[in-house]
Amino acid sequence: MKVKLAPKGLGFYNVTITKSTTFEDTFAYSQEEAEELALSSFNTGGGQGALDGVEATAEAHLQTDDRAEVQEMYECCWNEEPIAEPRG
């Protein structure tokens, strides 16, 4: 059986936003993208503990960029396959 691999360059991040909110299921191609995605969810109310009208900053921490591990985490978090293809 062939093991599915996530697209090259995709990483799995934990992103901590001020006010002690952490998005533990952020998939992105860079630290900057992970921070932007988490802030977008936070600001639109789609995240854990989102607050309206709160100014926030974000700091992303790469958990893994091993393609097999990223694929496993994606399937665990989203229960979907195949993983999204890279943009571009």
Contacts in CASP RR format, 6 or more apart in sequence:
PFRMAT RR
TARGET T0000
AUTHOR 0000-0000-0000
METHOD contacts of the structure
MODEL  1
MKVKLAPKGLGFYNVTITKSTTFEDTFAYSQEEAEELALSSFNTGGGQGA
LDGVEATAEAHLQTDDRAEVQEMYECCWNEEPIAEPRG
3 68 0 8 1.000
3 71 0 8 1.000
4 71 0 8 1.000
4 81 0 8 1.000
4 82 0 8 1.000
4 83 0 8 1.000
5 67 0 8 1.000
5 68 0 8 1.000
5 71 0 8 1.000
6 67 0 8 1.000
6 68 0 8 1.000
6 70 0 8 1.000
6 71 0 8 1.000
6 74 0 8 1.000
6 83 0 8 1.000
7 67 0 8 1.000
7 83 0 8 1.000
7 84 0 8 1.000
7 85 0 8 1.000
7 86 0 8 1.000
8 67 0 8 1.000
8 86 0 8 1.000
9 29 0 8 1.000
9 65 0 8 1.000
9 67 0 8 1.000
9 86 0 8 1.000
10 27 0 8 1.000
10 28 0 8 1.000
10 29 0 8 1.000
10 65 0 8 1.000
10 67 0 8 1.000
10 70 0 8 1.000
10 83 0 8 1.000
10 86 0 8 1.000
11 27 0 8 1.000
11 28 0 8 1.000
11 29 0 8 1.000
11 34 0 8 1.000
11 62 0 8 1.000
11 63 0 8 1.000
11 64 0 8 1.000
11 65 0 8 1.000
11 70 0 8 1.000
12 26 0 8 1.000
12 27 0 8 1.000
12 62 0 8 1.000
12 63 0 8 1.000
12 64 0 8 1.000
12 65 0 8 1.000
12 69 0 8 1.000
12 70 0 8 1.000
12 73 0 8 1.000
12 74 0 8 1.000
13 26 0 8 1.000
13 27 0 8 1.000
13 28 0 8 1.000
13 31 0 8 1.000
13 34 0 8 1.000
13 60 0 8 1.000
13 61 0 8 1.000
13 62 0 8 1.000
13 63 0 8 1.000
14 22 0 8 1.000
14 23 0 8 1.000
14 24 0 8 1.000
14 26 0 8 1.000
14 60 0 8 1.000
14 61 0 8 1.000
14 63 0 8 1.000
15 22 0 8 1.000
15 23 0 8 1.000
15 26 0 8 1.000
15 34 0 8 1.000
15 35 0 8 1.000
15 37 0 8 1.000
15 38 0 8 1.000
15 58 0 8 1.000
15 59 0 8 1.000
15 60 0 8 1.000
15 61 0 8 1.000
16 22 0 8 1.000
16 58 0 8 1.000
16 59 0 8 1.000
16 61 0 8 1.000
17 23 0 8 1.000
17 38 0 8 1.000
17 39 0 8 1.000
17 42 0 8 1.000
17 56 0 8 1.000
17 57 0 8 1.000
17 58 0 8 1.000
18 56 0 8 1.000
18 57 0 8 1.000
18 58 0 8 1.000
19 51 0 8 1.000
19 54 0 8 1.000
19 56 0 8 1.000
21 42 0 8 1.000
21 47 0 8 1.000
21 48 0 8 1.000
21 49 0 8 1.000
21 50 0 8 1.000
21 56 0 8 1.000
22 48 0 8 1.000
23 37 0 8 1.000
23 38 0 8 1.000
23 41 0 8 1.000
23 42 0 8 1.000
23 47 0 8 1.000
23 48 0 8 1.000
25 73 0 8 1.000
25 77 0 8 1.000
25 78 0 8 1.000
26 34 0 8 1.000
26 37 0 8 1.000
26 38 0 8 1.000
26 60 0 8 1.000
27 70 0 8 1.000
27 73 0 8 1.000
27 74 0 8 1.000
27 77 0 8 1.000
27 84 0 8 1.000
28 34 0 8 1.000
28 37 0 8 1.000
28 60 0 8 1.000
29 86 0 8 1.000
29 87 0 8 1.000
31 60 0 8 1.000
31 62 0 8 1.000
32 60 0 8 1.000
34 58 0 8 1.000
34 60 0 8 1.000
35 58 0 8 1.000
35 59 0 8 1.000
35 60 0 8 1.000
36 58 0 8 1.000
38 58 0 8 1.000
38 60 0 8 1.000
39 56 0 8 1.000
39 57 0 8 1.000
39 58 0 8 1.000
41 47 0 8 1.000
41 50 0 8 1.000
42 49 0 8 1.000
42 50 0 8 1.000
42 51 0 8 1.000
42 56 0 8 1.000
42 58 0 8 1.000
43 50 0 8 1.000
43 56 0 8 1.000
44 50 0 8 1.000
45 52 0 8 1.000
63 73 0 8 1.000
64 70 0 8 1.000
64 73 0 8 1.000
70 83 0 8 1.000
71 83 0 8 1.000
74 80 0 8 1.000
74 83 0 8 1.000
75 81 0 8 1.000
75 83 0 8 1.000
END
